[in-house]
Amino acid sequence: MAMSLAKNCLGQFQSKVSNGHVSSMARTLFTSPAHYKSRSPDVCLSVDKKMILCWHPEPDFPYEYTQPVPRDKTQLEKGDSVLKIQYLVDEKLKNRPEGPTLAELSQILYVPRHALKRYPRHEKKMEMIKKVPKDREYL
């Protein structure tokens, strides 16, 4: 499937582009399957122009971004596997009465922490107004 998609895309690109860039694209497409992963995603029309073809190879995940497996003895005794332990930890942290922390919210919502921090100036102002004693009780 991937090879036929690459050939269809290459045929469409060859008809549109006539410079040396297509020949370098052909070399990367047809040399080996390892080159499929290194290519960037492409979009083109099919030969009969009834479908849009999308080529998006799965990106490699670098080792530097992986997380170590927890080796805590007490946690390992609670669950059968490391994945179950992670599930139990996530479930315990999910429904806390105080809610998620600012760091967790910023990670979920993709905003910086200071954008989520409350600045209760108006609330403080209203409390100060309420605390001022009245001069006369009857008014």
Biotite code that builds the C-alpha atoms (Angstrom):
import biotite.structure as struc

atoms = struc.array([
    struc.Atom([0.000, 0.000, 0.000], chain_id="A", res_id=1, res_name="MET", atom_name="CA", element="C"),
    struc.Atom([2.743, 2.434, 0.954], chain_id="A", res_id=2, res_name="ALA", atom_name="CA", element="C"),
    struc.Atom([4.738, 1.734, -2.191], chain_id="A", res_id=3, res_name="MET", atom_name="CA", element="C"),
    struc.Atom([1.725, 2.225, -4.483], chain_id="A", res_id=4, res_name="SER", atom_name="CA", element="C"),
    struc.Atom([0.845, 5.430, -2.632], chain_id="A", res_id=5, res_name="LEU", atom_name="CA", element="C"),
    struc.Atom([4.409, 6.637, -3.059], chain_id="A", res_id=6, res_name="ALA", atom_name="CA", element="C"),
    struc.Atom([4.343, 5.797, -6.791], chain_id="A", res_id=7, res_name="LYS", atom_name="CA", element="C"),
    struc.Atom([1.032, 7.622, -7.282], chain_id="A", res_id=8, res_name="ASN", atom_name="CA", element="C"),
    struc.Atom([2.304, 10.649, -5.398], chain_id="A", res_id=9, res_name="CYS", atom_name="CA", element="C"),
    struc.Atom([5.552, 10.572, -7.341], chain_id="A", res_id=10, res_name="LEU", atom_name="CA", element="C"),
    struc.Atom([3.646, 10.407, -10.645], chain_id="A", res_id=11, res_name="GLY", atom_name="CA", element="C"),
    struc.Atom([1.588, 13.427, -9.654], chain_id="A", res_id=12, res_name="GLN", atom_name="CA", element="C"),
    struc.Atom([4.657, 15.350, -8.534], chain_id="A", res_id=13, res_name="PHE", atom_name="CA", element="C"),
    struc.Atom([6.526, 14.477, -11.736], chain_id="A", res_id=14, res_name="GLN", atom_name="CA", element="C"),
    struc.Atom([3.722, 15.907, -13.834], chain_id="A", res_id=15, res_name="SER", atom_name="CA", element="C"),
    struc.Atom([3.713, 19.127, -11.807], chain_id="A", res_id=16, res_name="LYS", atom_name="CA", element="C"),
    struc.Atom([7.433, 19.619, -11.256], chain_id="A", res_id=17, res_name="VAL", atom_name="CA", element="C"),
    struc.Atom([10.002, 19.208, -13.992], chain_id="A", res_id=18, res_name="SER", atom_name="CA", element="C"),
    struc.Atom([13.229, 20.247, -12.265], chain_id="A", res_id=19, res_name="ASN", atom_name="CA", element="C"),
    struc.Atom([15.903, 18.140, -10.543], chain_id="A", res_id=20, res_name="GLY", atom_name="CA", element="C"),
    struc.Atom([13.952, 18.011, -7.260], chain_id="A", res_id=21, res_name="HIS", atom_name="CA", element="C"),
    struc.Atom([11.723, 15.160, -8.491], chain_id="A", res_id=22, res_name="VAL", atom_name="CA", element="C"),
    struc.Atom([14.675, 12.928, -9.305], chain_id="A", res_id=23, res_name="SER", atom_name="CA", element="C"),
    struc.Atom([16.021, 13.343, -5.771], chain_id="A", res_id=24, res_name="SER", atom_name="CA", element="C"),
    struc.Atom([12.516, 12.555, -4.481], chain_id="A", res_id=25, res_name="MET", atom_name="CA", element="C"),
    struc.Atom([12.437, 9.419, -6.636], chain_id="A", res_id=26, res_name="ALA", atom_name="CA", element="C"),
    struc.Atom([15.754, 8.288, -5.196], chain_id="A", res_id=27, res_name="ARG", atom_name="CA", element="C"),
    struc.Atom([14.479, 8.631, -1.641], chain_id="A", res_id=28, res_name="THR", atom_name="CA", element="C"),
    struc.Atom([11.169, 6.941, -2.447], chain_id="A", res_id=29, res_name="LEU", atom_name="CA", element="C"),
    struc.Atom([12.486, 3.841, -4.142], chain_id="A", res_id=30, res_name="PHE", atom_name="CA", element="C"),
    struc.Atom([15.802, 3.060, -2.443], chain_id="A", res_id=31, res_name="THR", atom_name="CA", element="C"),
    struc.Atom([14.671, 1.255, 0.731], chain_id="A", res_id=32, res_name="SER", atom_name="CA", element="C"),
    struc.Atom([11.807, 1.176, 3.249], chain_id="A", res_id=33, res_name="PRO", atom_name="CA", element="C"),
    struc.Atom([14.019, 2.929, 5.802], chain_id="A", res_id=34, res_name="ALA", atom_name="CA", element="C"),
    struc.Atom([13.690, 6.109, 3.759], chain_id="A", res_id=35, res_name="HIS", atom_name="CA", element="C"),
    struc.Atom([9.914, 6.085, 4.179], chain_id="A", res_id=36, res_name="TYR", atom_name="CA", element="C"),
    struc.Atom([10.257, 6.921, 7.862], chain_id="A", res_id=37, res_name="LYS", atom_name="CA", element="C"),
    struc.Atom([12.652, 9.793, 7.245], chain_id="A", res_id=38, res_name="SER", atom_name="CA", element="C"),
    struc.Atom([10.427, 11.478, 4.669], chain_id="A", res_id=39, res_name="ARG", atom_name="CA", element="C"),
    struc.Atom([8.081, 14.285, 5.538], chain_id="A", res_id=40, res_name="SER", atom_name="CA", element="C"),
    struc.Atom([4.311, 13.872, 5.033], chain_id="A", res_id=41, res_name="PRO", atom_name="CA", element="C"),
    struc.Atom([2.942, 14.420, 1.518], chain_id="A", res_id=42, res_name="ASP", atom_name="CA", element="C"),
    struc.Atom([-0.520, 15.002, 0.046], chain_id="A", res_id=43, res_name="VAL", atom_name="CA", element="C"),
    struc.Atom([-1.482, 14.462, -3.606], chain_id="A", res_id=44, res_name="CYS", atom_name="CA", element="C"),
    struc.Atom([-4.345, 13.423, -5.895], chain_id="A", res_id=45, res_name="LEU", atom_name="CA", element="C"),
    struc.Atom([-4.849, 9.913, -7.229], chain_id="A", res_id=46, res_name="SER", atom_name="CA", element="C"),
    struc.Atom([-4.347, 9.124, -10.916], chain_id="A", res_id=47, res_name="VAL", atom_name="CA", element="C"),
    struc.Atom([-8.096, 9.326, -11.658], chain_id="A", res_id=48, res_name="ASP", atom_name="CA", element="C"),
    struc.Atom([-8.302, 12.529, -9.530], chain_id="A", res_id=49, res_name="LYS", atom_name="CA", element="C"),
    struc.Atom([-11.156, 11.173, -7.422], chain_id="A", res_id=50, res_name="LYS", atom_name="CA", element="C"),
    struc.Atom([-9.226, 10.729, -4.150], chain_id="A", res_id=51, res_name="MET", atom_name="CA", element="C"),
    struc.Atom([-6.799, 12.724, -2.082], chain_id="A", res_id=52, res_name="ILE", atom_name="CA", element="C"),
    struc.Atom([-3.856, 10.562, -1.007], chain_id="A", res_id=53, res_name="LEU", atom_name="CA", element="C"),
    struc.Atom([-2.001, 11.338, 2.208], chain_id="A", res_id=54, res_name="CYS", atom_name="CA", element="C"),
    struc.Atom([1.415, 9.911, 3.054], chain_id="A", res_id=55, res_name="TRP", atom_name="CA", element="C"),
    struc.Atom([2.378, 10.299, 6.714], chain_id="A", res_id=56, res_name="HIS", atom_name="CA", element="C"),
    struc.Atom([4.965, 7.793, 7.978], chain_id="A", res_id=57, res_name="PRO", atom_name="CA", element="C"),
    struc.Atom([5.082, 7.021, 11.676], chain_id="A", res_id=58, res_name="GLU", atom_name="CA", element="C"),
    struc.Atom([7.812, 9.125, 13.324], chain_id="A", res_id=59, res_name="PRO", atom_name="CA", element="C"),
    struc.Atom([10.540, 7.497, 15.390], chain_id="A", res_id=60, res_name="ASP", atom_name="CA", element="C"),
    struc.Atom([10.446, 8.137, 19.131], chain_id="A", res_id=61, res_name="PHE", atom_name="CA", element="C"),
    struc.Atom([13.909, 9.068, 20.492], chain_id="A", res_id=62, res_name="PRO", atom_name="CA", element="C"),
    struc.Atom([15.268, 7.176, 23.470], chain_id="A", res_id=63, res_name="TYR", atom_name="CA", element="C"),
    struc.Atom([16.009, 10.435, 25.316], chain_id="A", res_id=64, res_name="GLU", atom_name="CA", element="C"),
    struc.Atom([12.289, 11.138, 25.699], chain_id="A", res_id=65, res_name="TYR", atom_name="CA", element="C"),
    struc.Atom([11.353, 7.801, 27.280], chain_id="A", res_id=66, res_name="THR", atom_name="CA", element="C"),
    struc.Atom([10.663, 7.443, 31.001], chain_id="A", res_id=67, res_name="GLN", atom_name="CA", element="C"),
    struc.Atom([12.218, 4.831, 33.284], chain_id="A", res_id=68, res_name="PRO", atom_name="CA", element="C"),
    struc.Atom([10.082, 2.042, 34.733], chain_id="A", res_id=69, res_name="VAL", atom_name="CA", element="C"),
    struc.Atom([9.450, 2.542, 38.492], chain_id="A", res_id=70, res_name="PRO", atom_name="CA", element="C"),
    struc.Atom([11.275, 0.004, 40.668], chain_id="A", res_id=71, res_name="ARG", atom_name="CA", element="C"),
    struc.Atom([9.835, 0.831, 44.101], chain_id="A", res_id=72, res_name="ASP", atom_name="CA", element="C"),
    struc.Atom([9.382, -2.384, 46.121], chain_id="A", res_id=73, res_name="LYS", atom_name="CA", element="C"),
    struc.Atom([6.235, -1.237, 47.938], chain_id="A", res_id=74, res_name="THR", atom_name="CA", element="C"),
    struc.Atom([4.537, -0.263, 44.682], chain_id="A", res_id=75, res_name="GLN", atom_name="CA", element="C"),
    struc.Atom([5.528, -3.521, 43.012], chain_id="A", res_id=76, res_name="LEU", atom_name="CA", element="C"),
    struc.Atom([3.935, -5.490, 45.865], chain_id="A", res_id=77, res_name="GLU", atom_name="CA", element="C"),
    struc.Atom([0.609, -3.652, 45.383], chain_id="A", res_id=78, res_name="LYS", atom_name="CA", element="C"),
    struc.Atom([0.125, -4.490, 41.710], chain_id="A", res_id=79, res_name="GLY", atom_name="CA", element="C"),
    struc.Atom([0.806, -7.346, 39.344], chain_id="A", res_id=80, res_name="ASP", atom_name="CA", element="C"),
    struc.Atom([2.688, -5.322, 36.749], chain_id="A", res_id=81, res_name="SER", atom_name="CA", element="C"),
    struc.Atom([4.316, -1.939, 36.309], chain_id="A", res_id=82, res_name="VAL", atom_name="CA", element="C"),
    struc.Atom([1.502, -0.786, 34.017], chain_id="A", res_id=83, res_name="LEU", atom_name="CA", element="C"),
    struc.Atom([-1.105, -1.615, 36.654], chain_id="A", res_id=84, res_name="LYS", atom_name="CA", element="C"),
    struc.Atom([0.879, 0.344, 39.225], chain_id="A", res_id=85, res_name="ILE", atom_name="CA", element="C"),
    struc.Atom([0.927, 3.366, 36.914], chain_id="A", res_id=86, res_name="GLN", atom_name="CA", element="C"),
    struc.Atom([-2.830, 2.984, 36.417], chain_id="A", res_id=87, res_name="TYR", atom_name="CA", element="C"),
    struc.Atom([-3.399, 2.877, 40.186], chain_id="A", res_id=88, res_name="LEU", atom_name="CA", element="C"),
    struc.Atom([-1.244, 5.963, 40.733], chain_id="A", res_id=89, res_name="VAL", atom_name="CA", element="C"),
    struc.Atom([-3.080, 7.860, 37.980], chain_id="A", res_id=90, res_name="ASP", atom_name="CA", element="C"),
    struc.Atom([-6.478, 6.877, 39.397], chain_id="A", res_id=91, res_name="GLU", atom_name="CA", element="C"),
    struc.Atom([-5.445, 8.012, 42.874], chain_id="A", res_id=92, res_name="LYS", atom_name="CA", element="C"),
    struc.Atom([-4.341, 11.400, 41.552], chain_id="A", res_id=93, res_name="LEU", atom_name="CA", element="C"),
    struc.Atom([-7.320, 11.847, 39.225], chain_id="A", res_id=94, res_name="LYS", atom_name="CA", element="C"),
    struc.Atom([-10.135, 12.616, 41.697], chain_id="A", res_id=95, res_name="ASN", atom_name="CA", element="C"),
    struc.Atom([-8.435, 14.635, 44.406], chain_id="A", res_id=96, res_name="ARG", atom_name="CA", element="C"),
    struc.Atom([-10.684, 16.936, 46.459], chain_id="A", res_id=97, res_name="PRO", atom_name="CA", element="C"),
    struc.Atom([-8.331, 19.899, 45.994], chain_id="A", res_id=98, res_name="GLU", atom_name="CA", element="C"),
    struc.Atom([-8.281, 19.385, 42.217], chain_id="A", res_id=99, res_name="GLY", atom_name="CA", element="C"),
    struc.Atom([-5.340, 19.340, 39.824], chain_id="A", res_id=100, res_name="PRO", atom_name="CA", element="C"),
    struc.Atom([-2.255, 21.414, 40.493], chain_id="A", res_id=101, res_name="THR", atom_name="CA", element="C"),
    struc.Atom([-1.255, 24.376, 38.352], chain_id="A", res_id=102, res_name="LEU", atom_name="CA", element="C"),
    struc.Atom([1.532, 22.346, 36.751], chain_id="A", res_id=103, res_name="ALA", atom_name="CA", element="C"),
    struc.Atom([-0.906, 19.583, 35.765], chain_id="A", res_id=104, res_name="GLU", atom_name="CA", element="C"),
    struc.Atom([-3.416, 22.081, 34.379], chain_id="A", res_id=105, res_name="LEU", atom_name="CA", element="C"),
    struc.Atom([-0.766, 23.886, 32.363], chain_id="A", res_id=106, res_name="SER", atom_name="CA", element="C"),
    struc.Atom([0.362, 20.569, 30.903], chain_id="A", res_id=107, res_name="GLN", atom_name="CA", element="C"),
    struc.Atom([-3.215, 19.559, 30.018], chain_id="A", res_id=108, res_name="ILE", atom_name="CA", element="C"),
    struc.Atom([-4.279, 22.930, 28.567], chain_id="A", res_id=109, res_name="LEU", atom_name="CA", element="C"),
    struc.Atom([-0.922, 23.864, 26.957], chain_id="A", res_id=110, res_name="TYR", atom_name="CA", element="C"),
    struc.Atom([-0.749, 27.269, 28.645], chain_id="A", res_id=111, res_name="VAL", atom_name="CA", element="C"),
    struc.Atom([1.897, 28.652, 31.004], chain_id="A", res_id=112, res_name="PRO", atom_name="CA", element="C"),
    struc.Atom([1.344, 28.356, 34.749], chain_id="A", res_id=113, res_name="ARG", atom_name="CA", element="C"),
    struc.Atom([1.115, 32.094, 35.345], chain_id="A", res_id=114, res_name="HIS", atom_name="CA", element="C"),
    struc.Atom([-1.905, 32.280, 33.020], chain_id="A", res_id=115, res_name="ALA", atom_name="CA", element="C"),
    struc.Atom([-3.805, 29.935, 35.358], chain_id="A", res_id=116, res_name="LEU", atom_name="CA", element="C"),
    struc.Atom([-2.750, 31.548, 38.623], chain_id="A", res_id=117, res_name="LYS", atom_name="CA", element="C"),
    struc.Atom([-5.512, 33.480, 40.377], chain_id="A", res_id=118, res_name="ARG", atom_name="CA", element="C"),
    struc.Atom([-4.980, 37.090, 41.300], chain_id="A", res_id=119, res_name="TYR", atom_name="CA", element="C"),
    struc.Atom([-7.911, 37.781, 43.665], chain_id="A", res_id=120, res_name="PRO", atom_name="CA", element="C"),
    struc.Atom([-7.621, 41.599, 43.799], chain_id="A", res_id=121, res_name="ARG", atom_name="CA", element="C"),
    struc.Atom([-11.336, 42.126, 43.354], chain_id="A", res_id=122, res_name="HIS", atom_name="CA", element="C"),
    struc.Atom([-12.171, 39.595, 46.064], chain_id="A", res_id=123, res_name="GLU", atom_name="CA", element="C"),
    struc.Atom([-9.791, 41.273, 48.529], chain_id="A", res_id=124, res_name="LYS", atom_name="CA", element="C"),
    struc.Atom([-11.307, 44.641, 47.713], chain_id="A", res_id=125, res_name="LYS", atom_name="CA", element="C"),
    struc.Atom([-14.828, 43.354, 48.376], chain_id="A", res_id=126, res_name="MET", atom_name="CA", element="C"),
    struc.Atom([-13.735, 41.828, 51.698], chain_id="A", res_id=127, res_name="GLU", atom_name="CA", element="C"),
    struc.Atom([-12.257, 45.147, 52.789], chain_id="A", res_id=128, res_name="MET", atom_name="CA", element="C"),
    struc.Atom([-15.501, 46.927, 51.935], chain_id="A", res_id=129, res_name="ILE", atom_name="CA", element="C"),
    struc.Atom([-17.522, 44.410, 53.964], chain_id="A", res_id=130, res_name="LYS", atom_name="CA", element="C"),
    struc.Atom([-15.242, 44.731, 57.015], chain_id="A", res_id=131, res_name="LYS", atom_name="CA", element="C"),
    struc.Atom([-15.678, 48.508, 57.346], chain_id="A", res_id=132, res_name="VAL", atom_name="CA", element="C"),
    struc.Atom([-17.951, 49.088, 60.356], chain_id="A", res_id=133, res_name="PRO", atom_name="CA", element="C"),
    struc.Atom([-21.001, 51.290, 59.962], chain_id="A", res_id=134, res_name="LYS", atom_name="CA", element="C"),
    struc.Atom([-21.042, 54.637, 61.727], chain_id="A", res_id=135, res_name="ASP", atom_name="CA", element="C"),
    struc.Atom([-24.667, 54.382, 62.724], chain_id="A", res_id=136, res_name="ARG", atom_name="CA", element="C"),
    struc.Atom([-26.681, 51.226, 63.127], chain_id="A", res_id=137, res_name="GLU", atom_name="CA", element="C"),
    struc.Atom([-30.023, 52.738, 62.270], chain_id="A", res_id=138, res_name="TYR", atom_name="CA", element="C"),
    struc.Atom([-29.164, 53.872, 58.714], chain_id="A", res_id=139, res_name="LEU", atom_name="CA", element="C"),
])
